[in-house]
């Protein structure tokens, strides 16, 4: 079945067919997207912040300033400051946009995950990734190793005001958005009868003040 079958349900699906790493300039496309699944996803995000905060949000001292800068950037992008709590910026991010956010800071030769708000993990656990460099984060992903150096160069080169983006495709038997999974319990890949297509629109941008890299993730799930 062609992925283009889903182009009316997932507007960025065509980009998911590009060869890895599949990155292209964002150009005039919006950074943050509010879709027809806004109400459902925001309700779920509020529930996760309330009941599973430790599973969906984390930061290191290295990422604290970047979290505050990112929160201001998102507020400007969405056009309002509702649900903003200055004492809990990661929780505020969850209630401002449908996107999840990872903040990466260069340490030595690699970028490390310095802070993140990830309500909708696709079979990974934030607590296992926090503070780790990109190669360790993606160690379970066999297709990452051949492009690891390209990804680092990409993160080094992304410029303020010139964000990049890509998309992926994942087949799931369960439509749940919150699917944390330990590396010690890898996901069993669904067969050709998978019932749901899950796709992430991922945007990479550089914060102008802290110079940290933001990796935002907008998830959409549709039935096959």
NORRA-V741066 format. One line per field, one symbol per residue. ss: DSSP state (H for helix, E for strand, L for the rest). psi: psi as a letter, one per 20 degrees, with the letter a starting at -180 (. if undefined). burial: I if it has 9 or more other C-alpha atoms within 8 Angstrom, else O. A space follows every 50 residues. Layout:
BEGIN
ss->???
psi->???
burial->???
END
This chain:
BEGIN
ss->LLHHHHLLLLLLHHHHHLLLLLLEELLLLLLLLLLLLHHHHHHHHHHHHH HLHHHHEEELHHHHHHHHHHHHHHHHHHLLLLLLLLLLHHHHHHHHLLLE EEEEEEELLEEEEEEEELLLLELLLHHHHLLLEHHHHLLLLLLLHHHHHH HHHHHHHLELLELEEEELLEEELLLLLLELLLLLLLLLLLLLLLLEEEEE EEEEEELLLLLLEEEEEEEEEEEL
psi->pphihjhihnijhhhiiqqqikqrqhcjqqgppoaijggghhghghghhg hkgihipqqrhhjghhggggghggghhijrkqkpohimhhhghhjhriqr ppppppocirpqohqqonhmpmlrpghihpjqrghhgjhiohihgijghh gghghhipqpjmrrrrqrpppqipiphomqpqhimqpppqaijpiqppqp opppqpphgijqppoqoopppqq.
burial->OOIOOOIOOIOIIIIIIOOOOIOOOIOOOOOIOOOOOIOOIIOOIIIIIO OIIOIIIIIIOOIIOIIIIIIOOIIOOIOOOOOIOOOOIIIIIIIIIIII IIIIIIOOOIIIIIIIIIIIIIIIIIOOIIIIIIOOIOIOOOOIIOIIOO IIOOIOOIOIOIIIIIIIIOIIOOIOIOIIIIOOOOOOOIOOOIIIIIII IIIIIIIOOOOIIIIIIIIOIIOO
END
